[in-house]
Amino acid sequence: MSSPALFAAAAVAVGAYVLYTRSAGATAQAETPGGKPPFASFPSFRTLTLAKTENVNHNVKHLQFDLGEGAGPDTTSGLTVTSALLALTFPGGRWLPVLRPYTPINDIDDRGRLDFLVKQYPNGKQSSHLHSLQPGDRVLFFRIPGYSWTANEQAHVGLVAGGQGITPCYQLLRGILRNGNDRTRVTLVWGVNTEEDLILKDELAALQTQYPGRLTTQYVVSAPSSGTSGSAGVSFKRGRVTSEVLKAAGVSTEDGVGKVFFSGPPAMEKALVARDGVLAELGFGKKEMHKF
Ligand SMILES: Cc1cc2nc3c(=O)[nH]c(=O)nc-3n(C[C@H](O)[C@H](O)[C@H](O)COP(=O)(O)OP(=O)(O)OC[C@H]3O[C@@H](n4cnc5c(N)ncnc54)[C@H](O)[C@@H]3O)c2cc1C
């Protein structure tokens, strides 16, 4: 999501929260009332309790939150493919809140829980705070609008992810593949620093087996520790995500890709998504690109 859009969504969400907490009967812990899916509407917010946390690699943790009081084990989150949640916290007792978006990796019909993969950035305010949490700790989340995917709106989509930017792409590709009515083909190009950063490669391989011919992946590793593709049990190209890599992977209008979704760090965004960037070179106009 672009910064102005994110800022606007955050402002609306926080405004709604303030109004809610000031309204009669609001409690200190504002909750979406009832056992209904807590994030079914926009804006909506809920305080979730961390159920478990696990290290995935040297800088990524899997955080699993219970959907919370009033939401039983059979309650779904109410999120749609591809929504994200804004985490609002006060790390280290700060006066001003820190707000950052995170994309659950759950399927929309998962019940009772939300799962996140959070990468810790050096001096990262929110990511360091989330990494410090222990089971039982609570975080306030707001739903923010995401891209509203409609089954078969494209015959073939390209997903281009950089590092931890994989999470929105993963949510979208699972949503497409698991929908029995959706025949869209997906090509994912995922650029990372080392093989260790390919945190969802096993899940992606399982999806390729489960949905033959629907998902193509191309991993691109800039500083592989094993040196050669395949030696760490995964094949990849060495280097960065360039025009040549995208073309070879089939992410171009010539290959029938109708839309490209991008999620990645600022430098990669500048190289790929800018008006005169690599995606424009490959024939994608503004309408055929979406940046999470
Ligand atoms: C729609 C959306 C969904 C997202 N989903 C996820 C998710 O599921 N999991 C996840 O881990 N993150 C996700 N992010 C990124 C997340 O919102 C934060 O940007 C990230 O956790 C860093 O926040 P921070 O407060 O820790 O870092 P800050 O305190 O803001 O920054 C600390 C340092 O880290 C650098 N940094 C911050 N963000 C990035 C970045 N993305 N790439 C490279 N360097 C960076 C900054 O330049 C700075 O030097 C998502 C972002 C968006 C826009």
The ligand as an SDF file (V2000), in Angstrom:
LIG
                    3D

 53 58  0  0  0  0  0  0  0  0999 V2000
    0.8450   -3.9070    2.9660 C   0  0  0  0  0  0  0  0  0  0  0  0
    2.0810   -4.2880    3.7860 C   0  0  0  0  0  0  0  0  0  0  0  0
    2.1410   -5.5400    4.3880 C   0  0  0  0  0  0  0  0  0  0  0  0
    3.2520   -5.9070    5.1430 C   0  0  0  0  0  0  0  0  0  0  0  0
    3.2950   -7.1650    5.6890 N   0  0  0  0  0  0  0  0  0  0  0  0
    4.3910   -7.5370    6.3790 C   0  0  0  0  0  0  0  0  0  0  0  0
    4.4760   -8.8660    6.9350 C   0  0  0  0  0  0  0  0  0  0  0  0
    3.5510   -9.6870    6.8130 O   0  0  0  0  0  0  0  0  0  0  0  0
    5.6090   -9.1840    7.6320 N   0  0  0  0  0  0  0  0  0  0  0  0
    6.6490   -8.2880    7.8130 C   0  0  0  0  0  0  0  0  0  0  0  0
    7.6470   -8.6430    8.4560 O   0  0  0  0  0  0  0  0  0  0  0  0
    6.5820   -7.0360    7.3080 N   0  0  0  0  0  0  0  0  0  0  0  0
    5.4860   -6.6410    6.6180 C   0  0  0  0  0  0  0  0  0  0  0  0
    5.4180   -5.3500    6.1310 N   0  0  0  0  0  0  0  0  0  0  0  0
    6.4760   -4.3830    6.5230 C   0  0  0  0  0  0  0  0  0  0  0  0
    6.0850   -3.7690    7.9010 C   0  0  0  0  0  0  0  0  0  0  0  0
    4.8940   -3.0170    7.7790 O   0  0  0  0  0  0  0  0  0  0  0  0
    7.1580   -2.8010    8.4740 C   0  0  0  0  0  0  0  0  0  0  0  0
    7.5320   -1.8900    7.4730 O   0  0  0  0  0  0  0  0  0  0  0  0
    8.3930   -3.5300    8.9830 C   0  0  0  0  0  0  0  0  0  0  0  0
    8.0450   -4.4460   10.0210 O   0  0  0  0  0  0  0  0  0  0  0  0
    9.4360   -2.5380    9.5430 C   0  0  0  0  0  0  0  0  0  0  0  0
    8.8440   -1.7510   10.5430 O   0  0  0  0  0  0  0  0  0  0  0  0
    9.7250   -1.2710   11.8020 P   0  0  0  0  0  0  0  0  0  0  0  0
    8.8770   -0.3230   12.5990 O   0  0  0  0  0  0  0  0  0  0  0  0
   10.2860   -2.4420   12.5090 O   0  0  0  0  0  0  0  0  0  0  0  0
   10.9170   -0.5210   11.0850 O   0  0  0  0  0  0  0  0  0  0  0  0
   11.2290    1.0670   11.1150 P   0  0  0  0  0  0  0  0  0  0  0  0
   11.4740    1.5030   12.5270 O   0  0  0  0  0  0  0  0  0  0  0  0
   10.1470    1.7670   10.3470 O   0  0  0  0  0  0  0  0  0  0  0  0
   12.5550    1.1020   10.2700 O   0  0  0  0  0  0  0  0  0  0  0  0
   13.7930    0.5960   10.8000 C   0  0  0  0  0  0  0  0  0  0  0  0
   14.8070    0.3590    9.7000 C   0  0  0  0  0  0  0  0  0  0  0  0
   14.3990   -0.7340    8.8590 O   0  0  0  0  0  0  0  0  0  0  0  0
   14.3260   -0.3260    7.4990 C   0  0  0  0  0  0  0  0  0  0  0  0
   13.1140   -0.9370    6.9070 N   0  0  0  0  0  0  0  0  0  0  0  0
   11.8620   -0.7850    7.3670 C   0  0  0  0  0  0  0  0  0  0  0  0
   10.9900   -1.4570    6.5900 N   0  0  0  0  0  0  0  0  0  0  0  0
   11.7140   -2.0330    5.6210 C   0  0  0  0  0  0  0  0  0  0  0  0
   11.3970   -2.8430    4.5010 C   0  0  0  0  0  0  0  0  0  0  0  0
   10.1410   -3.2450    4.2360 N   0  0  0  0  0  0  0  0  0  0  0  0
   12.4290   -3.2460    3.7100 N   0  0  0  0  0  0  0  0  0  0  0  0
   13.6920   -2.8810    3.9640 C   0  0  0  0  0  0  0  0  0  0  0  0
   14.0510   -2.1220    5.0060 N   0  0  0  0  0  0  0  0  0  0  0  0
   13.0880   -1.6820    5.8020 C   0  0  0  0  0  0  0  0  0  0  0  0
   14.1840    1.1810    7.5250 C   0  0  0  0  0  0  0  0  0  0  0  0
   14.7140    1.7680    6.3600 O   0  0  0  0  0  0  0  0  0  0  0  0
   14.9840    1.5580    8.7600 C   0  0  0  0  0  0  0  0  0  0  0  0
   16.3390    1.6520    8.4510 O   0  0  0  0  0  0  0  0  0  0  0  0
    4.3320   -4.9930    5.3330 C   0  0  0  0  0  0  0  0  0  0  0  0
    4.2680   -3.7250    4.7260 C   0  0  0  0  0  0  0  0  0  0  0  0
    3.1700   -3.3820    3.9530 C   0  0  0  0  0  0  0  0  0  0  0  0
    3.1400   -2.0130    3.3040 C   0  0  0  0  0  0  0  0  0  0  0  0
  1  2  1  0
  2  3  1  0
  2 52  2  0
  3  4  2  0
  4  5  1  0
  4 50  1  0
  5  6  2  0
  6  7  1  0
  6 13  1  0
  7  8  2  0
  7  9  1  0
  9 10  1  0
 10 11  2  0
 10 12  1  0
 12 13  2  0
 13 14  1  0
 14 15  1  0
 14 50  1  0
 15 16  1  0
 16 17  1  0
 16 18  1  0
 18 19  1  0
 18 20  1  0
 20 21  1  0
 20 22  1  0
 22 23  1  0
 23 24  1  0
 24 25  2  0
 24 26  1  0
 24 27  1  0
 27 28  1  0
 28 29  2  0
 28 30  1  0
 28 31  1  0
 31 32  1  0
 32 33  1  0
 33 34  1  0
 33 48  1  0
 34 35  1  0
 35 36  1  0
 35 46  1  0
 36 37  1  0
 36 45  1  0
 37 38  2  0
 38 39  1  0
 39 40  1  0
 39 45  2  0
 40 41  1  0
 40 42  2  0
 42 43  1  0
 43 44  2  0
 44 45  1  0
 46 47  1  0
 46 48  1  0
 48 49  1  0
 50 51  2  0
 51 52  1  0
 52 53  1  0
M  END
$$$$
